[in-house]
Amino acid sequence: MIKFKRYMSQKNNPKEDNLKDSRLNEEYNGKESNVTDAETEVNTEVVTDDEPDEVSELEALKNLLDQKEQEVEKEKKEYLFLMAEFDNFRKRTLRERTELIKSAAEKALKGILPVVDDFERGLDAIKDTSDAEAVKEGMRLIYNKFVKYLADNGVKDMQSTGADFHEAVAMVPAENDAEKGKVKDTVLKGYMLNDKVLRHAKVVVAQ
């Protein structure tokens, strides 16, 4: 009976039951809060791990795009600069070539003027002299001076006899087979300007 009464008193004690229930609730709530915190932490870690990678990748692509655009713009400016430089070089070369041709012609004509002066002085001398030898000597001096001027400028007479730089204007019978196709006489002398034919010689060829 004593044991039964003690059991019943323990069973019917509401304070102890409430204390046990509160402890169980606290343990349950603690476990639930721990689980919720753990899930939140996992979810937070997943979100924070993915977003920075995507943002950093986009930033890297944006920086790369900006860098390539700057390089293209730089190459475009350099291309336009080179095109302008080439156009200026072409115009400058054309202008210099035109000026060179003009100056070369001016130099050539200026060199002939002293020969013209000699001719004029020779013509004046002929009026007051009857000495044919003096006239011949004067003409020879003027001729030599003019030929020297031509030679100084690269103009020389070609040797038409036996040469190929000629134009046949007449044919004469050949005395033997060895003379056939050879130049027998020069009607008009030919000239070379450096290594280029300035004027072909007009010759008589044996046939």
Number of C-alpha atoms within 10 A of each C-alpha: 6 7 8 9 10 11 12 11 11 13 11 11 11 11 10 12 13 11 11 12 12 12 12 12 12 12 12 12 12 12 12 12 12 12 12 12 12 12 12 12 12 12 12 11 11 11 11 11 11 10 11 11 11 11 11 11 12 12 12 12 12 12 12 12 12 12 12 12 12 12 12 12 12 11 12 12 12 12 12 11 12 12 12 12 12 12 12 12 12 12 12 12 12 12 11 12 12 12 12 12 11 12 12 12 12 11 11 14 11 11 15 14 11 14 17 13 12 18 16 11 12 16 14 11 14 14 8 8 10 10 9 10 9 14 16 11 11 18 16 12 14 19 15 11 16 18 15 14 16 17 15 10 13 14 19 19 18 19 16 23 17 13 11 12 19 24 19 17 13 14 14 14 11 15 10 9 9 9 15 15 15 18 23 21 16 19 14 16 15 21 20 18 16 12 9 10 17 15 17 19 25 20 24 22 24 21 17
